[in-house]
Amino acid sequence: NNQRLMQSIYYGTAETAASILPRASWAYDNEAKITEYNPEKSREQLKALGLENLTLKLWVPTRSQAWNPSPLKTAELIQADMAQVGVKVVIVPVEGRFQEARLMDMSHDLTLSGWATDSNDPDSFFRPLLSCAAIHSQTNLAHWCDPKFDSVLRKALSSQQLAARIEAYDEAQSILAQELPILPLASSLRLQAYRYDIKGLVLSPFGNASFAGVYREKQDEVKKP
């Protein structure tokens, strides 16, 4: 239930995600669709697949993260939603510093995780999280490997034409929407506090802020908010 997730966890500090790329990315697929919330349809599909009395373990970090202020509460919301379709979710709290190492054992069914990068190149999202080469690097937490997907990523990197790269990344996002090794939930927003007389500070959606153009308005020019 994406709407409840936004209201109960993020309080306006995130957008519902339809792709692992944030909407600020130049390769974001504007045709990407947010996962439908339809418990009745989900129950029917699970029954048709013979998946009844299903129990899944969801590994969750215990502390607040940059990408989620309350992972355990998020897990409880997911648990409640899954219960509506007859799936029992067992929440397994994991200390953050041990999470990646323990996930490499592949003894989990699901995990709640996030990703941030200081680059606006889409490859910095796709390759670390989902390439075959990343399976043993503690970033491909889905332990997912698809040679076709890897081929699309190589095609995107080999082109110098922006249009060709966008087309390749659209194909990559289409593959992920079909296979769902990762189910995107939210793209958290970067927030910036400021003084009313400080101008020129620009916060990058992908990383650090640049102070190169920062200046303070003269006192007689300041218009208080």
Legacy VTK file of the C-alpha trace (Angstrom):
# vtk DataFile Version 3.0
C-alpha trace
ASCII
DATASET POLYDATA
POINTS 225 float
0.000 0.000 0.000
2.226 2.793 -1.312
-0.085 5.594 -0.251
-0.110 4.450 3.373
3.666 4.040 3.262
4.116 7.647 2.154
1.752 8.931 4.835
2.933 6.768 7.744
6.701 6.668 7.176
7.901 9.584 5.088
5.458 12.414 5.862
6.083 14.143 2.536
9.847 13.507 2.408
9.691 10.871 -0.361
7.980 10.003 -3.632
6.401 6.666 -4.466
8.885 4.832 -6.671
8.076 3.173 -9.993
11.723 2.464 -10.873
15.032 2.041 -9.068
16.034 5.288 -10.793
14.846 8.486 -9.104
12.674 10.831 -11.129
15.579 13.301 -11.194
17.587 10.912 -13.393
17.832 11.750 -17.094
17.208 8.055 -17.877
14.062 7.698 -15.760
11.330 5.916 -17.714
8.277 8.162 -17.623
6.148 5.190 -18.672
7.133 3.221 -15.550
4.137 2.183 -13.468
3.862 2.031 -9.690
3.108 -1.494 -8.477
-0.647 -1.980 -8.178
-2.119 -2.469 -4.707
-4.900 -5.020 -5.177
-5.157 -7.609 -2.355
-8.054 -9.512 -3.951
-6.231 -9.934 -7.269
-3.066 -10.942 -5.421
-4.906 -13.657 -3.478
-6.294 -15.070 -6.720
-2.869 -15.121 -8.367
-1.234 -16.817 -5.384
-3.967 -19.460 -5.340
-3.573 -20.067 -9.080
0.157 -20.612 -8.540
-0.494 -23.019 -5.681
1.230 -20.733 -3.178
-0.873 -21.097 -0.055
0.155 -20.943 3.613
3.305 -19.141 2.524
5.737 -17.853 5.165
8.537 -15.421 4.263
11.372 -13.956 6.322
11.901 -10.212 5.913
15.287 -8.961 7.112
15.189 -5.352 8.268
17.787 -2.908 9.639
17.042 -1.887 13.211
18.079 1.759 12.942
16.915 4.748 10.944
18.514 4.964 7.503
19.095 7.820 5.063
16.625 6.143 2.713
14.054 5.248 5.390
13.481 6.960 8.753
11.757 3.911 10.264
12.634 0.548 8.657
10.962 -1.555 11.366
7.688 0.345 11.078
7.881 -0.033 7.298
8.343 -3.776 7.754
5.276 -3.925 9.995
3.189 -2.187 7.311
4.448 -4.664 4.712
3.675 -7.498 7.122
0.084 -6.274 7.527
-0.415 -5.892 3.769
0.947 -9.374 3.077
-1.288 -10.874 5.759
-4.295 -9.619 3.789
-3.360 -11.953 0.939
-2.602 -14.922 3.180
1.178 -14.563 3.314
2.806 -14.644 6.746
5.838 -12.369 7.029
8.303 -12.935 9.854
10.311 -9.780 10.567
13.977 -10.435 11.343
15.706 -7.313 12.789
19.350 -7.078 11.719
22.003 -4.674 13.000
23.054 -2.437 10.122
26.762 -3.210 10.238
26.075 -6.942 10.025
23.237 -6.821 7.502
25.226 -6.930 4.252
27.515 -9.713 5.442
24.618 -11.859 6.693
22.635 -11.291 3.507
25.434 -12.910 1.533
24.447 -16.211 3.196
21.185 -16.059 1.201
19.163 -17.448 4.116
16.570 -14.669 3.794
13.512 -14.432 1.548
13.157 -10.651 1.485
15.143 -7.693 2.716
14.395 -4.011 3.133
17.257 -1.957 1.778
18.138 1.288 0.021
20.749 2.854 -2.212
22.310 6.287 -2.658
24.900 7.443 -5.166
26.910 10.610 -5.781
26.625 10.252 -9.559
23.760 11.041 -11.915
24.817 8.263 -14.291
22.150 5.516 -14.297
24.880 2.880 -14.372
25.687 3.752 -10.752
22.244 2.400 -9.846
21.891 -0.574 -12.162
25.327 -2.182 -12.130
26.096 -2.247 -8.359
22.601 -3.437 -7.449
21.707 -5.923 -10.154
24.584 -6.945 -12.414
25.934 -10.492 -12.405
29.374 -9.189 -11.435
27.952 -7.575 -8.271
26.518 -10.755 -6.748
29.574 -11.291 -4.550
30.175 -7.611 -3.748
27.510 -7.179 -1.017
25.516 -4.719 -3.130
23.454 -7.126 -5.253
21.327 -8.130 -2.270
18.768 -9.803 -4.536
21.475 -12.230 -5.721
19.960 -11.755 -9.167
21.808 -12.345 -12.414
20.326 -12.013 -15.905
22.744 -12.158 -18.879
20.240 -10.282 -21.056
20.058 -7.465 -18.511
23.859 -7.317 -18.313
24.008 -7.123 -22.103
21.662 -4.125 -22.078
23.856 -2.366 -19.500
26.947 -2.954 -21.644
25.120 -1.588 -24.675
24.204 1.565 -22.749
27.792 2.149 -21.621
29.265 1.551 -25.064
27.278 4.358 -26.694
28.253 8.022 -26.734
24.779 9.048 -27.896
22.408 10.133 -25.137
19.322 8.963 -27.053
20.810 5.474 -27.487
21.674 5.268 -23.797
18.170 6.357 -22.790
16.693 3.683 -25.069
18.921 1.022 -23.502
18.061 2.084 -19.960
14.356 2.071 -20.841
14.841 -1.554 -21.893
16.671 -2.285 -18.632
13.820 -0.817 -16.592
11.319 -2.842 -18.619
13.212 -6.061 -17.790
13.184 -5.183 -14.085
9.453 -4.440 -14.183
8.863 -7.945 -15.578
11.291 -9.885 -13.396
11.013 -7.825 -10.174
14.270 -8.795 -8.469
13.739 -5.519 -6.614
10.393 -3.923 -5.798
10.939 -0.144 -5.588
8.945 1.427 -2.763
10.092 5.018 -2.341
12.564 7.601 -3.553
13.484 9.695 -0.530
14.038 13.408 -1.033
17.123 15.310 0.076
16.210 18.125 2.448
18.111 21.342 3.054
17.832 23.793 5.940
18.893 27.362 5.210
19.115 30.881 6.605
16.868 33.382 4.885
19.848 35.635 4.059
22.019 32.874 2.539
21.679 32.536 -1.245
23.200 30.453 -4.019
23.434 27.112 -2.210
22.425 24.341 -4.601
21.870 20.816 -3.305
22.513 18.034 -5.797
19.910 15.243 -5.763
22.802 12.797 -6.080
25.261 13.934 -3.435
27.155 16.873 -2.015
26.206 20.516 -2.008
28.371 23.064 -3.799
29.261 26.205 -1.862
31.007 27.847 -4.829
28.208 30.328 -5.471
27.079 30.906 -1.884
26.768 34.455 -0.611
24.998 36.359 2.159
22.670 39.186 1.273
23.392 42.566 2.778
21.222 43.266 5.788
19.326 46.111 4.138
18.515 43.865 1.139
17.174 40.950 3.146
13.485 40.150 2.884
12.500 37.897 5.730
10.100 35.044 4.854
LINES 1 226
225 0 1 2 3 4 5 6 7 8 9 10 11 12 13 14 15 16 17 18 19 20 21 22 23 24 25 26 27 28 29 30 31 32 33 34 35 36 37 38 39 40 41 42 43 44 45 46 47 48 49 50 51 52 53 54 55 56 57 58 59 60 61 62 63 64 65 66 67 68 69 70 71 72 73 74 75 76 77 78 79 80 81 82 83 84 85 86 87 88 89 90 91 92 93 94 95 96 97 98 99 100 101 102 103 104 105 106 107 108 109 110 111 112 113 114 115 116 117 118 119 120 121 122 123 124 125 126 127 128 129 130 131 132 133 134 135 136 137 138 139 140 141 142 143 144 145 146 147 148 149 150 151 152 153 154 155 156 157 158 159 160 161 162 163 164 165 166 167 168 169 170 171 172 173 174 175 176 177 178 179 180 181 182 183 184 185 186 187 188 189 190 191 192 193 194 195 196 197 198 199 200 201 202 203 204 205 206 207 208 209 210 211 212 213 214 215 216 217 218 219 220 221 222 223 224
